[in-house]
Amino acid sequence: MKPLNAKMLGVGALAGLVAAFLVFAAGRQPSSFSAVLYAASALPILLVGLGWGNMAAISAVVTAAVLGAIAISPSFAVMMTLVTLLPAGWISHLANLARPASELGGPDHLMAWYPLSDILLHLCGLVTLAVIVVGVMIGYGPELINRLVDVLFASVAQQQSDFAPDATVIAQTKALVLLLLPAIQGGMWVMMLFAAYYLATRIVAASGGGLRPREDIPSSLRMNRNTIFIFLLGLAATFLGGIPAMVGATVVGTFGAGFLLSGFAALHFRTRGKDWRLPALVLCYLASLMLMLPALFILVLGLSDTRKAIALTPNKDADAPKQTDSKL
């Protein structure tokens, strides 16, 4: 950790100010663009955390939370902290963790960095917790979904006079939406926060101020082996009904997004050196955005390749080769 000083705290406070303004701006934008601004608010926290250390990240999180409490409300500050600030600060802390590779059975002259697979595991877990807590705060449940679906069907009926769904269809729609909303919200948030982390690591590495080495994402981004069991437990919980089903759907969405990310990374890795790589990747991305089946295939690819890839770099006092990857 870098020594604590006023400059570090000031940089953190400035980052927190930027993050808070991005969140405030997101509340004034259309829903399609507001999610991007919300995710972008994690970027200043990640930048100071990766470049300046834990105290700068803590200063940024506290500053943004205080500004949110003063400008909007304490409950808004809590939601902002849980959804964006805390995950960003925590994964920047994890990314800066390292220990001698000899403790893991590696060479004495190398340092081993916290695995990217475990960082992704923490991110999925934090987003799951945030979605659940926010859901409790806003009163998410069957009553809220019933009102939402009723308003939706009433709006469609006004536009199409011949639209008259029966009670069974309405009930099935309500049950489906009840589980889909937390799953989709959690999954999108995991992917957007990881995209912010990826961008932050590239910016910090380009500036030369980061501690963690630049990793080869296609070869190192995989999910932890234990996450398969978490995903399956969440999937099983969706069949129980009630609160367990909603929690299970959230877990399926967040950890499913983690497997989707690792699946795309594996796809990038396996197509290296192929002449058809670029059109194949573009086709896969477009198909996954528009259709469920291609996305499911990528998710299965992520499920089939779970491991740890640990980034290794030379100790500061040792002359050694540049970074390599070691699988555990």
Phi, psi and omega in degrees: 000139180287148180302141181286131176208168184296325180296318180297315179295323179294319177297318178297316179297321178295319177297320177297323177297315179297317180298317180296318180294325177295321178293317179299319179294326180297326180291346181255007183251161173301154186301328182294330181259337183296324180297324178295317179292322177300313179295323179295335179294341176283338186298313178299323179295316180295320181297313181287327178293316180286326184267328186244343176108184188295318184294324176294320178294318178297318177300320180294316181296315181296317180299312180296319180295318179296316178298320178296321179293321182286314186283325183244281180189159177300322180294323176297319179296321179296313180296318180298319180294315182293319188280323188237305190293310182296313177301320181295314180295321184288317181289334174291325176296314180298320182296336182269359181281137178206157176209164180302135180296338179297333178291342179253010181088014180264186180294152182289334187270007182243155173251138180256129183262155183303129187298141178296330178297322179284328174298317178294324176299313179297319180298315178298318179295318180294318179293322176302311180298318181296316180297320180294313182295316179296321177300320177295319182294324182266000179074036181294134179173189183302322181296315179297316180293322178301315179294319181296313181292322178298317178295320180296313180293323178296322179294318179294321181295327178292327181276331181232105185295335181271004180279115181211078180290148179278173185296327181294316179296318179297316180295319178295321178297317179296318179295323180290315181296324180303325181266330183289320185301308179294327179294313181293316180299313180296317180296316179297322183290322176299314182293321181289322178290324177292323176298321177295319177298315180300314180296319180296319179296324179291319179295315181294319179296322180293328180280345179080010183256359184279155177272316184284139179290158176287123184263156173273097187302315181303328182267338186254340183277098173223160177275150175299144182303322183292342182291340177298318181292322177297316180298316181293323176296318177297319179297318179294324182293334181295341180270358184274339182081165177067212181297317178304323180293319179293318176296316178299320178296322177297316179297317179300318181293313184289311181285331173298322177296323176298316178292326177295317177298315180292329176295317177295322178297317177297323178295317176301318183292318185285341180262005179299137178082359180272141180295329183267012187301308186297307179298327180293318180293317179299317179297318180296317179296313181295318180295322180291331178287328187260333186233150181281322186298313177299321178297322178295322178297316179296320178298317178297323176299320176293322178294329184278350183227083179248129182191177173248134173238113187260127178283133180241135177225156180295148169297154182297331185263011183236145174266116185208167179297167180288181187308140170229172177245139177235129180267135175246000000 
